[in-house]
Amino acid sequence: MNDPKKCCCLAVCLIIALRLSIGWQFLYEGLWKFRTLGTPTPWSAEGYLKNAQGPFRNLFRNMTGDPDDLSWLEYDEVQKEWAVEKKWNDWADRFEKFYDLDDSQKKRLTARLDGVTDFRADLAALPKGVSIPKELSRIVKFDGTAKRLICDGKQRMLAREREALLALAKLDKDSSDEWQKSVKAYHDAVQNLFKRATDPNSMSAKERLKATMFGSNAATDPSVSERTFALFGDPPRDAKVYRQKLTEYEADLAKSKKQAAMLFPREHLQKKWNEIQQLRGKLVGPVKAIESDLKTDANKILEPDQLARGPLRLPTTKVDRINKQTMWSLTILGILLLIGCCTRVAAVGGAMMLTMFYLPMPPWPGVPEAPGPEHSFIVNKNFIEIVALLAIAALPTGQWFGLDRLCSRVWCCRKKSKYVGEQCPAPTSPSR
């Protein structure tokens, strides 16, 4: 095609098509991210920012506020409680006020959060001559007034303690019917009490937390974890190792910057980082699962009219603000590029936003590759799109096809009508 006019027309059509394509991609991405907010797995930039690499690593990771999830593992030595316990208490207060819970619902919510004080089994009386020994009385006691066998809700009951209780009264063929009936009722009560005390579903969120995170702090009661492990087989986890590995990684990362030309340190660092992420998942994952289960159980106690109020509104976090800014930016810039309104401003804004996507994981020498099938060196998809948007910003594509053309015509007409009817000043002769 040698005709310059035809070449020019084709170039104009292609640059407009490029603008529309990028605008559509932006708009669809923004709307898709908004749509995920109503699903169990809403989109978030948190994971992308936490895994940032390169010279701007700390800048982007700190945008999340807690890049290593250490807030989930913090223990307050003064208050003798975990940081997430304070968070859950605040959430429970908000939940109670937002949905206006009645007394029964408050009691059930407290049981799911803090646990029950005791477990009970009906028993008219202990067999004659039987008394609970001192070493078992801190776990189980008999209330003759209420006619109940009671187990401490915090201590629960181990299998060996159940066997010790059962051994206090044995069935004998030669014994009287009254004795056998009394012993059988006692054995049934002990078995029922053990069943209730060892039911995993009866564990509260805070009990599960303390059992899971035992070893992370010396102030945690070791008996809590030991008994829970014996009952439910969930081994305790120690966050000290995780903190230590993080410190070692940051020190090795600082050293590796001085040895950027060496391949081994980078591969070694990447291996250590993967190990840290696996350890973080083992530590933080169960705690997040406990929180998720707590909120799911809390929603089950609500009535239909309470559920109609919608989800509980929680305080906005740094990540929430970043997510909303990203969604709105993609949607608005996509619309502006599609309709050709403020095209140059939208193109520059889109290029700046994509630069923020490019810098957390830049395909630069010495920087670990981003996860995924794409393999790039300096130039990747984001970089190409940045250059394309800057090209669009340098050309009047909105004037060729878009609302910018209409707006400019309206502006020119208004400007022209301002001088309609006004007499032009008479020309003055040049001075001599």
Sequence and secondary structure as in RCSB ss.txt:
>XXXX:A:sequence
MNDPKKCCCLAVCLIIALRLSIGWQFLYEGLWKFRTLGTPTPWSAEGYLKNAQGPFRNLFRNMTGDPDDLSWLEY
DEVQKEWAVEKKWNDWADRFEKFYDLDDSQKKRLTARLDGVTDFRADLAALPKGVSIPKELSRIVKFDGTAKRLI
CDGKQRMLAREREALLALAKLDKDSSDEWQKSVKAYHDAVQNLFKRATDPNSMSAKERLKATMFGSNAATDPSVS
ERTFALFGDPPRDAKVYRQKLTEYEADLAKSKKQAAMLFPREHLQKKWNEIQQLRGKLVGPVKAIESDLKTDANK
ILEPDQLARGPLRLPTTKVDRINKQTMWSLTILGILLLIGCCTRVAAVGGAMMLTMFYLPMPPWPGVPEAPGPEH
SFIVNKNFIEIVALLAIAALPTGQWFGLDRLCSRVWCCRKKSKYVGEQCPAPTSPSR
>XXXX:A:secstr
   HHHHHHHHHHHHHHHHHHHHHHHHHHHHHHHHGGGSSS   SHHHHHT  STTHHHHHGGGS TT GGGG E
ETTTTEEHHHHHHHHHHHHHHHHHT  HHHHHHHHHHHH  SEEEEE S   TT    HHHHTTEEEETTTTEEE
EETTT   HHHHHHHHTTS   TTS HHHHHHHHHHHHHHHHHHHHHT GGG  HHHHHHHHSTTS TTS HHHH
HHHHHHH      HHHHHHHHHHHHHHHHHHGGGTT HHHHHHHHHHHHHHHHHHHHHHHHHHHHHHHHHHHHHH
T  HHHHTT S      HHHHHHHHHHHHHHHHHHHHHHTSSHHHHHHHHHHHHHHHHTTS   TTS   SSS  
 SS  HHHHHHHHHHHHHHTTHHHHSSHHHHHHHHHHHHHHHTTTT           
